[in-house]
Amino acid sequence: MSLHDDAVLVLKGLEGGEGQEELRLAYLDHLATHPDGVWKACTAGHLTASALVIDPERGRVLLTLHRKLRMWLQMGGHCEPQDGSLAAAALREAGEESGVAGLTLLPGGPVLLDRHRIPPPCHWHLDVQYAAVAPPGAVEAISDESLDLRWFPYAEVAEVADGSVVRLLEATRARL
């Protein structure tokens, strides 16, 4: 199965909550219109995969200070040819950007969808957001894509990150 086909299946099976159904349908329309809609080369916009790295035992999340955007965000990015699924892309990105070994995705598929503008040449990211649980004793390591990498208690996330990260944290905590 291609990554495009996996994305369509994931999105068709996703139950949309508040504001999510409109995004889900927009993502499906994008994929129907753009056979290359999962790849960075699709300048009309493309799907990305991300994962909020969470440590539920200690009530904290790991965020990256994105090098280009200079914002505290969850780990994530573009799909790569070796990714067999959106979930695999999200898990790969989370591992690469956090340095944490042994991450596992929360069951149940994506937690949220978030569409956001990115400076050209990308234009739009249609992000499929997962949550990844860090194993006990997880040790992070900053990647070259980050200016900083830091654990934040749940209560501090709204002080450093934008609304999209706060919504992802809330949805993740609800799923836990």
C-alpha positions as a Python dict, from the first residue, in 0.01 Angstrom:
ca = {
    (1, 'M'): (0, 0, 0),
    (2, 'S'): (131, 345, -86),
    (3, 'L'): (165, 624, 168),
    (4, 'H'): (-105, 814, -23),
    (5, 'D'): (-342, 516, 12),
    (6, 'D'): (-259, 483, 382),
    (7, 'A'): (-334, 852, 436),
    (8, 'V'): (-672, 820, 265),
    (9, 'L'): (-761, 516, 480),
    (10, 'V'): (-649, 687, 801),
    (11, 'L'): (-848, 1000, 721),
    (12, 'K'): (-1158, 807, 614),
    (13, 'G'): (-1150, 620, 946),
    (14, 'L'): (-1093, 926, 1160),
    (15, 'E'): (-1382, 1049, 1367),
    (16, 'G'): (-1398, 1426, 1352),
    (17, 'G'): (-1460, 1625, 1666),
    (18, 'E'): (-1516, 1999, 1691),
    (19, 'G'): (-1365, 2162, 1381),
    (20, 'Q'): (-1201, 1835, 1282),
    (21, 'E'): (-1463, 1709, 1037),
    (22, 'E'): (-1413, 2008, 807),
    (23, 'L'): (-1036, 1953, 812),
    (24, 'R'): (-1073, 1579, 757),
    (25, 'L'): (-1284, 1641, 446),
    (26, 'A'): (-1043, 1911, 322),
    (27, 'Y'): (-749, 1670, 362),
    (28, 'L'): (-936, 1397, 171),
    (29, 'D'): (-1026, 1645, -104),
    (30, 'H'): (-662, 1755, -123),
    (31, 'L'): (-546, 1395, -162),
    (32, 'A'): (-812, 1326, -428),
    (33, 'T'): (-697, 1633, -622),
    (34, 'H'): (-323, 1588, -567),
    (35, 'P'): (-182, 1236, -611),
    (36, 'D'): (148, 1381, -477),
    (37, 'G'): (-27, 1541, -176),
    (38, 'V'): (179, 1353, 82),
    (39, 'W'): (511, 1479, -53),
    (40, 'K'): (697, 1804, 11),
    (41, 'A'): (718, 1859, -365),
    (42, 'C'): (343, 1928, -379),
    (43, 'T'): (353, 2308, -368),
    (44, 'A'): (-25, 2337, -328),
    (45, 'G'): (33, 2198, 23),
    (46, 'H'): (109, 1855, 156),
    (47, 'L'): (41, 1625, 446),
    (48, 'T'): (291, 1620, 729),
    (49, 'A'): (306, 1390, 1031),
    (50, 'S'): (384, 1495, 1385),
    (51, 'A'): (376, 1353, 1735),
    (52, 'L'): (353, 1516, 2074),
    (53, 'V'): (607, 1335, 2295),
    (54, 'I'): (444, 1290, 2633),
    (55, 'D'): (554, 1151, 2969),
    (56, 'P'): (220, 1085, 3144),
    (57, 'E'): (386, 947, 3458),
    (58, 'R'): (557, 1281, 3521),
    (59, 'G'): (288, 1504, 3367),
    (60, 'R'): (508, 1664, 3105),
    (61, 'V'): (566, 1699, 2731),
    (62, 'L'): (881, 1735, 2526),
    (63, 'L'): (879, 2031, 2287),
    (64, 'T'): (1130, 2148, 2032),
    (65, 'L'): (1220, 2509, 1961),
    (66, 'H'): (1196, 2483, 1582),
    (67, 'R'): (1505, 2622, 1411),
    (68, 'K'): (1324, 2789, 1119),
    (69, 'L'): (994, 2888, 1280),
    (70, 'R'): (1141, 2980, 1621),
    (71, 'M'): (837, 2839, 1800),
    (72, 'W'): (796, 2567, 2061),
    (73, 'L'): (627, 2279, 1878),
    (74, 'Q'): (571, 1905, 1886),
    (75, 'M'): (810, 1690, 1683),
    (76, 'G'): (715, 1643, 1321),
    (77, 'G'): (778, 1706, 958),
    (78, 'H'): (761, 1583, 604),
    (79, 'C'): (684, 1230, 497),
    (80, 'E'): (975, 1040, 344),
    (81, 'P'): (976, 764, 81),
    (82, 'Q'): (1070, 501, 343),
    (83, 'D'): (760, 581, 553),
    (84, 'G'): (507, 303, 506),
    (85, 'S'): (232, 494, 685),
    (86, 'L'): (149, 828, 841),
    (87, 'A'): (194, 668, 1183),
    (88, 'A'): (542, 549, 1083),
    (89, 'A'): (629, 899, 960),
    (90, 'A'): (512, 1056, 1287),
    (91, 'L'): (705, 803, 1495),
    (92, 'R'): (1020, 847, 1282),
    (93, 'E'): (1003, 1227, 1311),
    (94, 'A'): (944, 1209, 1687),
    (95, 'G'): (1244, 980, 1733),
    (96, 'E'): (1474, 1183, 1507),
    (97, 'E'): (1387, 1520, 1659),
    (98, 'S'): (1368, 1414, 2024),
    (99, 'G'): (1650, 1161, 2034),
    (100, 'V'): (1427, 949, 2260),
    (101, 'A'): (1451, 576, 2193),
    (102, 'G'): (1155, 346, 2250),
    (103, 'L'): (870, 589, 2179),
    (104, 'T'): (529, 429, 2120),
    (105, 'L'): (228, 592, 1960),
    (106, 'L'): (-93, 612, 2159),
    (107, 'P'): (-342, 365, 2015),
    (108, 'G'): (-640, 489, 1820),
    (109, 'G'): (-465, 669, 1536),
    (110, 'P'): (-420, 1043, 1498),
    (111, 'V'): (-520, 1268, 1786),
    (112, 'L'): (-590, 1583, 1581),
    (113, 'L'): (-555, 1747, 1242),
    (114, 'D'): (-407, 2096, 1206),
    (115, 'R'): (-369, 2295, 885),
    (116, 'H'): (-123, 2584, 901),
    (117, 'R'): (60, 2819, 668),
    (118, 'I'): (432, 2773, 624),
    (119, 'P'): (666, 3020, 453),
    (120, 'P'): (727, 2944, 82),
    (121, 'P'): (802, 2718, -92),
    (122, 'C'): (581, 2489, 123),
    (123, 'H'): (281, 2722, 166),
    (124, 'W'): (50, 2481, 358),
    (125, 'H'): (108, 2191, 593),
    (126, 'L'): (-185, 1960, 647),
    (127, 'D'): (-57, 1807, 968),
    (128, 'V'): (-177, 1470, 1094),
    (129, 'Q'): (-97, 1477, 1465),
    (130, 'Y'): (-28, 1174, 1682),
    (131, 'A'): (91, 1139, 2041),
    (132, 'A'): (397, 935, 2139),
    (133, 'V'): (456, 807, 2491),
    (134, 'A'): (811, 827, 2619),
    (135, 'P'): (941, 522, 2805),
    (136, 'P'): (1042, 553, 3172),
    (137, 'G'): (1383, 717, 3206),
    (138, 'A'): (1368, 865, 2855),
    (139, 'V'): (1672, 1069, 2763),
    (140, 'E'): (1633, 1336, 2497),
    (141, 'A'): (1900, 1459, 2255),
    (142, 'I'): (1872, 1777, 2053),
    (143, 'S'): (1881, 1746, 1675),
    (144, 'D'): (2013, 1991, 1419),
    (145, 'E'): (1651, 2086, 1339),
    (146, 'S'): (1609, 2242, 1683),
    (147, 'L'): (1742, 2543, 1867),
    (148, 'D'): (1639, 2384, 2197),
    (149, 'L'): (1460, 2079, 2332),
    (150, 'R'): (1288, 2087, 2668),
    (151, 'W'): (1037, 1905, 2890),
    (152, 'F'): (747, 2122, 3004),
    (153, 'P'): (490, 2041, 3273),
    (154, 'Y'): (138, 2030, 3126),
    (155, 'A'): (47, 2354, 3303),
    (156, 'E'): (333, 2549, 3141),
    (157, 'V'): (268, 2455, 2777),
    (158, 'A'): (20, 2740, 2718),
    (159, 'E'): (286, 2986, 2837),
    (160, 'V'): (540, 2885, 2571),
    (161, 'A'): (350, 2732, 2279),
    (162, 'D'): (71, 2846, 2051),
    (163, 'G'): (-290, 2730, 2054),
    (164, 'S'): (-231, 2439, 1818),
    (165, 'V'): (11, 2274, 2062),
    (166, 'V'): (-223, 2343, 2355),
    (167, 'R'): (-515, 2183, 2168),
    (168, 'L'): (-297, 1880, 2083),
    (169, 'L'): (-197, 1842, 2447),
    (170, 'E'): (-561, 1868, 2562),
    (171, 'A'): (-675, 1610, 2308),
    (172, 'T'): (-387, 1379, 2401),
    (173, 'R'): (-465, 1404, 2771),
    (174, 'A'): (-831, 1329, 2698),
    (175, 'R'): (-727, 1015, 2511),
    (176, 'L'): (-503, 902, 2798),
}
